[in-house]
Amino acid sequence: MDVGAEVIRVIEALYDSGWSDGLPIAPPTRARVAELVRVTGRDADVVVGEIPPMGGRATIRKLAANAVM
């Protein structure tokens, strides 16, 4: 499987940013995130919770992006 240089760069950037604990990670492309949002049947910007300690807003879109990764 040839994933291409751009995908490899994105994966390396995700690791370098500390967004992975060493487990495999996939780039959260717009298409992948949109598909996960679609199957929820909910609006992407619905806030479903608050993330401590700084009170970040957990939206359907943000949760979908994390699920893709």
Secondary structure, DSSP 8 states (H G I E B T S, - for coil): ----HHHHHHHHHHHHTT--SSS------HHHHHHHHHHHTS-TT-EEEEETTTTEEEEHHHHHHHHH-
